[in-house]
Amino acid sequence: MNEDILATKEQDTEEHWISISDMMAGLMVIFLFIAISYMLHVKDETEKIKAIAVAYIQMQLDLYADLDAAFKEDLKRWNADLDDKTLTIRFKEPDVLFEPGSIDVRLKFKKILDEFFPRYIKILRQPKYKNEIAEIRIEGHTSSEWKEDTSPEEAYIENMKLSQGRTRSVLKYVLQTIGESQEIRDWLKLHLTANGLSSSKPITVNGIEDRKASRRVEFRVRTKSEERIVNIIEEIKKE
């Protein structure tokens, strides 16, 4: 009798452990399936990022070529240059841009902007670029110097006010150069910004600030490619 009961208990225990083993095996299969699915998903998102990066690089190359072809000769006359990596057009002659300490655009710079800005926007509004532009930045930069007996912090704040005022003046003026097209004006309102950066990005030579070169105005294009890549990465993190 006791032997029968013992045998029954042993059988129940064995069946119990078999069912747990089956369950663990099933869970392992599920976990493996989830892992493979995640890996495939990440691979798919990685391919999307690669495709965006390739398209971004190609657009950078095309846009640089178009800007270079349009302004190559003019840049020499304007004492300006075009950066092939950032697509920044830099106007670097401070005596042409503004009076010292003033936010008013000088007549010489107005004439340059009359030549430059309408052609610049015409290039950016080509069908192959128009919908890929996230922002057109007008950036104003100053040197780190200010009046005597001014602390570095006070100089930075005062130069920030100055650079912001100057970029607003440039923005206001360039809007007058594009004619009466409401379509272009509406597009620029969505993309054109004025950014005063004080002395936060000085031009240096061998680690020493070139104060004259630091006082400059730049036009820079930011595309939507960066935003798309960031959005994909954020979606992967959520999952």
C-alpha positions as CSV (number, residue, x, y, z in Angstrom):
1,M,0.0,0.0,0.0
2,N,2.7,2.4,1.1
3,E,4.8,1.4,-2.0
4,D,1.8,2.3,-4.3
5,I,1.4,5.7,-2.6
6,L,5.1,6.4,-2.9
7,A,5.2,5.4,-6.5
8,T,2.2,7.6,-7.2
9,K,4.0,10.6,-5.5
10,E,7.2,10.0,-7.5
11,Q,5.1,9.9,-10.7
12,D,3.4,13.1,-9.8
13,T,6.7,14.8,-9.0
14,E,8.2,13.6,-12.3
15,E,5.2,14.9,-14.3
16,H,5.5,18.2,-12.4
17,W,9.1,18.7,-13.4
18,I,8.5,17.6,-17.0
19,S,5.8,20.3,-17.3
20,I,8.1,23.0,-15.8
21,S,10.8,21.9,-18.3
22,D,8.4,22.2,-21.1
23,M,7.3,25.6,-19.9
24,M,11.0,26.8,-19.7
25,A,11.7,25.5,-23.2
26,G,8.6,27.3,-24.5
27,L,9.7,30.6,-22.8
28,M,13.2,30.2,-24.3
29,V,11.7,29.9,-27.7
30,I,9.6,33.0,-27.1
31,F,12.6,35.0,-25.8
32,L,14.6,33.9,-28.8
33,F,11.8,34.9,-31.2
34,I,11.6,38.4,-29.4
35,A,15.4,38.8,-29.6
36,I,15.5,37.9,-33.3
37,S,12.6,40.2,-34.1
38,Y,14.3,43.0,-32.2
39,M,17.5,42.4,-34.1
40,L,15.7,42.4,-37.4
41,H,13.9,45.6,-36.4
42,V,17.1,47.3,-35.3
43,K,18.8,46.2,-38.6
44,D,15.9,47.6,-40.5
45,E,16.1,50.9,-38.7
46,T,19.9,50.9,-39.2
47,E,19.4,50.5,-42.9
48,K,17.0,53.5,-42.8
49,I,19.7,55.6,-41.1
50,K,22.2,54.5,-43.6
51,A,19.9,55.5,-46.5
52,I,19.2,58.9,-44.9
53,A,23.0,59.4,-44.3
54,V,23.8,58.6,-47.9
55,A,21.1,60.9,-49.2
56,Y,22.3,63.6,-46.9
57,I,25.9,63.4,-48.0
58,Q,24.8,63.5,-51.7
59,M,22.6,66.5,-51.1
60,Q,25.5,68.2,-49.3
61,L,27.7,67.6,-52.2
62,D,25.1,68.8,-54.7
63,L,24.3,71.9,-52.7
64,Y,27.9,72.8,-52.3
65,A,28.5,72.4,-56.0
66,D,25.5,74.7,-56.8
67,L,26.5,77.3,-54.3
68,D,30.2,77.2,-55.4
69,A,29.2,77.6,-59.0
70,A,26.9,80.5,-58.3
71,F,29.2,82.5,-55.9
72,K,32.7,81.4,-56.6
73,E,33.8,84.7,-58.2
74,D,31.6,86.9,-56.1
75,L,33.0,85.5,-52.8
76,K,36.4,86.9,-53.7
77,R,34.9,90.4,-54.2
78,W,32.9,90.2,-51.0
79,N,35.8,88.9,-48.9
80,A,33.7,85.9,-48.0
81,D,34.1,82.1,-48.3
82,L,32.1,78.9,-48.5
83,D,32.8,76.0,-46.2
84,D,32.4,72.7,-48.1
85,K,31.7,70.7,-44.9
86,T,29.0,72.9,-43.2
87,L,27.8,74.8,-46.3
88,T,28.4,78.0,-44.4
89,I,28.9,81.2,-46.3
90,R,31.0,83.5,-44.1
91,F,31.2,87.3,-44.6
92,K,34.4,88.1,-42.8
93,E,35.3,91.7,-43.3
94,P,34.0,93.5,-40.2
95,D,34.7,97.0,-41.5
96,V,32.2,96.3,-44.3
97,L,29.5,94.7,-42.1
98,F,28.8,97.2,-39.3
99,E,30.1,100.3,-37.6
100,P,31.9,99.4,-34.3
101,G,29.3,98.9,-31.6
102,S,26.4,99.4,-34.0
103,I,23.6,97.1,-35.1
104,D,22.9,99.1,-38.3
105,V,23.9,97.3,-41.6
106,R,26.5,99.4,-43.5
107,L,25.8,100.5,-47.0
108,K,28.6,98.3,-48.4
109,F,27.1,95.2,-46.8
110,K,23.6,96.1,-48.0
111,K,24.9,96.1,-51.6
112,I,26.5,92.7,-51.1
113,L,23.2,91.3,-49.6
114,D,21.3,92.8,-52.6
115,E,23.5,90.6,-54.8
116,F,23.7,87.6,-52.6
117,F,20.5,86.8,-50.9
118,P,17.9,86.6,-53.7
119,R,20.3,84.2,-55.6
120,Y,21.0,82.2,-52.5
121,I,17.3,81.6,-51.8
122,K,16.7,80.8,-55.4
123,I,19.2,77.9,-55.1
124,L,17.8,76.7,-51.8
125,R,14.2,76.7,-53.2
126,Q,15.0,74.4,-56.1
127,P,12.8,71.3,-56.0
128,K,15.6,69.0,-55.0
129,Y,16.4,71.1,-51.9
130,K,13.3,73.0,-51.0
131,N,11.5,70.3,-48.9
132,E,14.8,69.2,-47.3
133,I,15.6,72.5,-45.7
134,A,15.0,72.6,-41.9
135,E,16.5,76.0,-41.2
136,I,18.4,78.8,-42.8
137,R,20.5,80.4,-40.1
138,I,21.8,84.0,-40.1
139,E,24.5,83.8,-37.4
140,G,26.2,86.9,-35.9
141,H,29.6,86.5,-34.2
142,T,31.7,88.9,-32.3
143,S,35.1,88.9,-30.7
144,S,35.5,88.5,-27.0
145,E,36.6,92.1,-26.4
146,W,34.5,94.9,-25.1
147,K,35.3,98.2,-23.3
148,E,38.1,98.5,-20.9
149,D,37.5,97.4,-17.3
150,T,34.7,95.1,-18.4
151,S,34.8,91.6,-17.0
152,P,34.7,88.6,-19.4
153,E,31.2,87.8,-18.3
154,E,30.0,91.3,-18.9
155,A,31.7,91.4,-22.3
156,Y,30.0,88.2,-23.3
157,I,26.6,89.5,-22.3
158,E,27.1,92.9,-24.1
159,N,28.4,91.1,-27.2
160,M,25.4,88.8,-27.1
161,K,23.1,91.8,-27.2
162,L,25.2,93.3,-30.1
163,S,25.3,90.1,-32.1
164,Q,21.5,89.5,-31.7
165,G,20.7,93.0,-32.7
166,R,22.9,92.7,-35.8
167,T,21.4,89.4,-37.0
168,R,17.9,90.9,-36.6
169,S,19.0,93.9,-38.7
170,V,20.4,91.6,-41.4
171,L,17.3,89.4,-41.4
172,K,15.1,92.5,-41.7
173,Y,17.1,93.8,-44.6
174,V,17.4,90.6,-46.6
175,L,13.6,90.2,-46.5
176,Q,13.5,93.5,-48.5
177,T,15.7,92.0,-51.2
178,I,13.4,89.2,-52.3
179,G,10.6,91.2,-54.0
180,E,6.9,90.9,-53.4
181,S,6.3,87.2,-53.7
182,Q,4.1,86.1,-50.8
183,E,4.9,82.5,-51.4
184,I,8.7,83.1,-50.9
185,R,8.0,85.3,-47.9
186,D,5.8,82.7,-46.3
187,W,8.5,80.0,-46.9
188,L,11.2,82.2,-45.4
189,K,9.1,82.8,-42.3
190,L,9.1,79.0,-41.7
191,H,12.9,78.6,-42.3
192,L,14.8,81.8,-41.8
193,T,16.2,82.6,-38.3
194,A,18.5,85.2,-36.7
195,N,21.0,83.9,-34.2
196,G,23.3,86.1,-32.2
197,L,26.1,84.0,-30.7
198,S,28.3,86.6,-29.1
199,S,31.9,85.3,-28.8
200,S,30.9,81.7,-28.2
201,K,32.6,80.5,-31.5
202,P,35.7,82.6,-32.0
203,I,38.1,82.1,-34.8
204,T,41.5,81.1,-33.4
205,V,45.0,80.7,-34.8
206,N,47.3,78.4,-32.9
207,G,45.0,78.6,-30.0
208,I,44.9,82.4,-29.9
209,E,41.7,84.4,-30.9
210,D,41.8,86.3,-34.1
211,R,39.6,89.1,-33.0
212,K,39.1,90.6,-36.4
213,A,38.2,87.3,-38.0
214,S,35.8,86.5,-35.1
215,R,33.7,89.5,-36.0
216,R,31.6,88.0,-38.9
217,V,28.2,87.2,-40.3
218,E,27.4,83.7,-41.6
219,F,24.6,82.1,-43.5
220,R,24.2,78.4,-42.8
221,V,21.8,75.7,-43.9
222,R,20.5,72.9,-41.7
223,T,18.7,70.0,-43.4
224,K,16.0,67.7,-42.1
225,S,18.3,64.6,-42.4
226,E,19.7,65.1,-38.9
227,E,16.1,65.3,-37.5
228,R,15.1,62.1,-39.2
229,I,18.1,60.2,-37.9
230,V,17.4,61.4,-34.3
231,N,13.7,60.4,-34.6
232,I,14.6,56.9,-35.7
233,I,17.1,56.5,-32.8
234,E,14.4,57.8,-30.3
235,E,11.9,55.3,-31.6
236,I,14.4,52.4,-31.1
237,K,15.0,53.6,-27.5
238,K,11.3,53.5,-26.7
239,E,11.0,49.9,-27.9
